[in-house]
Amino acid sequence: MQIRIASIVLLAVGATAANANLIQNGSFEDPNMNGGWGLFSTIPGWYAASGQIEIGDAGVYGVTGQDGKNVLELDSTGNSTIAQDLNLTNQSYSLSFDFAQRNGTTAETNKFDVLWNGNVIGSITPDSTHFSSANYTVSGLSGVNTLAFRGTGTSDSYGGMIDNVSVQAVPEPTTMAALGAGVLGLLRRRRKA
């Protein structure tokens, strides 16, 4: 009985690890902007592939519904591209993030693209200052994979906002089936006892 419980616990831990966020600094809380904003070439986890990284307190941009205090704008002094490199394996991953329109701007200036390994997988035009969520399933390659966000709206230093970026491994069906079978087996055994 103890071996079976230990196996189930290990499967549960493996499934939880598969659901861990692989993105570093996905809510752009580092560095702490103390209510202001700033421009950077790099911040923990992210680098500017073009232009500069602009992060700041959500209140500076007039947006709501963010995760934490800071958000990222994709048009710093002009349209910019931010990226993060991830070491992955050949499997599917769930990519999610939140997006919003900067207050006092038109939807046209807030457009941006989502890129996975250099390919555009989504083009977004935020139309609300309250954050909404987007979700994609992407295929990981064995080795370095690059996630990027590229401002494509009017290049006027006012652009789309992103926050709460996450990449998580999609559990393989065999792992989930084994976990489910283990839990059912444990429940059946407990009922008999």
N, C-alpha and C positions, 0 to 999 in steps of 0.2 A: 504494500500500500504506500509506504514512504517513497519508494522508487518511482511509482506512478505519479504521485503528487509532485515530486521533484522534476519529473519530465514535463509535466503540465506547466509548472512554474517557469522552467527554462523556455518552453514554447511561448508563453505569455511575454516573458522578457524579450525574446527575439522579435515578436510581433510589435512590441512597444518600441524597440530600437529601430525597427523598420519604419515607424511613424515619426521618428525624431526629425526636427527641422534641420536640414543640412546647410541652410543659409546662415552666414554669420552677419549679425547686426541687421536683421531683416526689417526692423522697425526704426532704424536710423537713430537710435538713442545714444550712440557713441560717435562723436563727442556730444556731451551735454551742452546745449545751446543756451541754457539759462534764460529762456524767454526771447532770445534774439534769433539771428540767422547768420550763416557764414558760407564762404566759398572755399572749396578744397580740391586738390588734385587726387587725393586718396582719403578714405576714412576706413576704419576697421572693416575688413571684408570686401570693400568696394573700391573700384578705381574709375577715373574718368577716361573713357575711350575716346571721347571728343568733348571739347568745352570744359566746363568745370562742374563739380558736384555742389549743388546748393541744398543744404538742409537747414531747417529752422523749426521753431515752435509753431504748432498748428495755428495758433491765434494770429501769428504774423500774416498768414495766408487766408484767414477767414474760413477755414474748413473745420468740419466736425466729424465725429465718429472714428477718429484715428485710434491706433494702438499705441499707447504711451503718449509722450509729449511731442516728439519731433516727427516731421514728415520730409519728403524729398520732392523738390520741384525739378522738372525736366527741361527747363529753359532758364539757365542761370543768367549769363550775360548774352545769351543766344541759345538756340537749341543745343542740347547736350545729350551725350550717351553715357550711361553708367553701366558697369559690368561687374560680374563676380564669376570667378573660375571655381569649378567644383570637380573633385576627383570622384568619379562614379564608376559603376559597373554596367554591363549590358543588361538593362532591365527598364521597366517603366517607372516613371516618377510623376507625382502630382505636383504641379506648380500652381500656386495661388498667390494673390496679392490684392490689395485694396487700392482704389483710385478715386480721385475727385477732381473737380474743376476749381481753380483758384477763384476766390470771391472777386467780383467786379470785373470779370473777363468774359469773353464770348467762348462758346464751345470750340470755335475754329482755332483759337490760339492754344488750346489745351490738348490737342491731338498727340498721340505717341504710338510707337510700335513696340511690340514685345518680340525679342529675338532669342532663339535657342540655337546655339552653335552656328551663328551667322545667318540663320534663316528666319524670316518674319513669320511668326506663328499667330500673331494677332495685331490688329490695328484698333485703337480705342479712342473714342471721342467722349471724354467725361462731360456730363451735362448737369451735374449737381455738385454743390459744395459739401454735401454729406458723402462720406466714403461708401462705395459699393465694392463688391468682391468679384473677381474674375478667377476662373479655374481652367487649367489646361492639363492634359496628360502628354508628357514628353518622353521620348526614348533616350535613355542614357547610353553613351558609348563608353567602353572600357578606357579609362584615363580621364583627361581634362575635358570638361564640358563648360561652355560659357553661356550664362544667362545675361541678357542685356536689355535695357530700356532706352529707347531713343526718341527724343522730342521731335515731332514732325509738324507741329502747328506753326502759326506765325512766329517767326523768330524775333521776339520783342521783349525778352526777359520776363515774360509772364507765361507760365506753362502748366501742364498737367501735373498733378500731385500723385505720388505713390507712397504706400506704407504697407507694413505687415506682410512682407515677402516671405514665402515659404516654399521649399522643395522637399518633398518627402517620398521615400521609396514606396511603391505600391506593393503591398504584400502579395507574394506569389500564391496562387490558388492552393497548392499543396501544403504550404505553411498554414494557411487559414483552415483548411480541411483537417489537418492534424491537430490543430489547436481546438477546433470544435469537437472532434472525436474524443480528445483527451478530457475535455470538460464534461461531455455527455457521459463518458465512462466513469468519471469521478462521481457525478451526480447519481448515476444508477447504483454504484457501489455503496454510496452513502444511504440511499433509500433502503437497500437490503439490510444494512447494519441497523 
